[in-house]
Amino acid sequence: MDERLQYAPCGYISITHEGLIKEVNQTLLDKMGYTKADLVQKHFESIMSTANKLIFHSYFYPFINLNGQVEELFISLKDSSGQSIPYLLNGRRLDHEGTEVIDCILMQMGKRIDYEKELRSAKKQIEEAYVEKDQALVKLEQLHMEIEQKQAELIEMNALLVELSTTDKLTGLKNRRFFQEKLEEHIDLYRRTQQPFSLLIVDIDHFKKINDTYGHQTGDHVLEKLGSILKAHSRKEDIAARYGGEEFVLILPNIDASESKIIAENLRSIIAHSAWETGSLTVSIGIATITAQDSDATIIKNADKALYASKENGRNRVTHSMDLQF
């Protein structure tokens, strides 16, 4: 690693496709309090919390595999003392001397912290100004304006960070982490009130063939359009999310098994009869409806089994888990 990259004004880390750290620059080591021996040949996930490992698996790897790069992934890493430090990560897959590596640039999200410090400082100055209010009236008015501005900026920044952390960048749908949280909420609601819901897993048929035949850019367009169709044909209370790769999920509150099959069949038909760059496109759908025995893991497993049955029985079809012989 040359001197400029070693001490660049941002963190740099290079990992294998399996996540092993091959190189790390001194800037990141200094910021995180590690030595090279602490990190090199260790797994990148060893300095992530469980929640951030989930983000890494559900967002980073699918995008690297599909597009060869990832942009503006909001992720937190643990420094040597165990403190969580937020970063924006950009990554790119490339071939280095015959070996596939993923180079990552890490920009610390310090600006938000700076805004909070400025806000606390401004409030402190207000308290001091009140002591000498007769002499500081003009200053107080100015500080009030600055606080309002800083508060507005902080609210806007927080809203943006929340949106980034819960949205799939390519399709504009919610991401896997948001879906998982909402699934757990709906299961809790069902246990309290017996309010039913159904879960759909939608998978594009022969998506690898689309990428191989038409290229990844066309594949991205297909994913974007399918996301738009799912959003357009969802109710306000429905949760439509990208689960990963070419798989999408929908949570349908207050929808029982018979209703879910009608909705899923309607979606399948709309998709099959839409105009596509590839000429035609179909999806297979698996459904599960919540039961008293279900957890978040079992309802996903049941919907996945139903999806597998749709694939096995010829694709371009809908299957509900209750119709399967377990």
Disulfide bonds with the S-S distance in Angstrom:
none
